[in-house]
Amino acid sequence: MSFAWEMPPVGRAAETAMAVAATVPVLESARLRLRAPDVRDFAAYAEIFTSDRARHMGGPYSREGAWHDFCQAVASWMLRGMGVWSIERKADGVLVGFGYLWQEFGDPEPEIGWVLTEAAEGKGYAREAAEAIRAHAFDTLGMATVVSYVDHDNGRSIALAERLGAVRDPGAEAAMADPVRVYRHRPEGRA
Amino acid sequence: MTVALSGIPLIETERLVLRAPGPQDWEPYAAFILSDRADFIRPAEFDRGLAWRAFCHATGMWVVRGYGSFVIADRVTGATLGMTGPWHPEGWPEPEIGWTIWSTEAEGKGIAAEAARAAIDFAFRDLGWPTAISYIAPGNERSIALAKRLGAVQDTTAPRPGDGSALVFRHPKPEALA
């Protein structure tokens, strides 16, 4: 079920939400469009984050917890100039997942992250989205490096980080409070 | 007066500016929310991580809902004084007009009243809300006094958020006060 606070805005509020969304960069790749999240995307967000699919991201969450996570990720656009994108398939506009360039509370540096809906897995979308986000981080924002924090038992994301040419950073891993792999991306190391 | 700046309205009152929250507001917000001034509006067990989440919840609402909390700033000095605005936190039965004043120095000058009046006006006139309430913890006498000064009347039949202990004050439409 969805709750009253998840309803799409109307009137002036809808105009404001669109104006704020317009400040979020749109990234395009061959098959995907990464755009500002819309409250209507929360249903898919909640489905992912209240499920076992969120086990590598501190989940599964309650629906309220997923809402807080969603708000935290979108607020990042206003507070840090980076945040979460909704990833849609260009061909049919279907939402396939979410991509991140953000720095969560307590994280030492900004990270690139990705999560897909179950139906969208196995098609290379996560890689395509991560490459688009990485290009934005390096080529548009001029960042020198960015990491991906990946759980040791998240085999799929480990494989993707390595396919992307990211390299584990033992020093950064040792500095983390909890055991996690830190994959470092560099502009020159892009695979 | 309401003008648009980067998509988010900017409201000017006699002494104040109500503007979008930004990164510069995080430290003053954290100092407030982690102090005993915020005892009525957050759980007793609270830390900086939860404070960040709460700050993002208030800020992110502008992106997902198209309205949210304004930071109250001094028109002349730009000093950050508090927050007010329409918002709809997770789990609440209806949207709310909230207000916080972040330091004792900013108290007792009618700042919360001036800012809250502008926020209520914005909710009714700009957002077209048919009604507006404020949830106030029992015992928060300053806030209760302010709600009454703003013309709000306690609504004992309205559904309440959380554990149901909050008092519900319903605001009159601005035209009813004119």
Interface residues (C-beta under 8 A of the other chain):
Chain A: F3 A4 W5 P9 V10 G11 R12 A13 A14 E15 T16 A17 M18 A19 V20 A21 A22 T23 A36 P37 D38 V39 F42 E64 W67 H68 F70 C71 Q72 A73 V74 A75 S76 W77 M78 L79 R80 F105 G106
Chain B: A4 S6 G7 I8 P9 A20 P21 G22 P23 W26 R48 G49 W52 R53 F55 C56 H57 T59 G60 M61 W62 V63 V64 R65 G66 Y67 H88 P89 E90 G91 W92 P93 E94 P95 D126 L127 G128
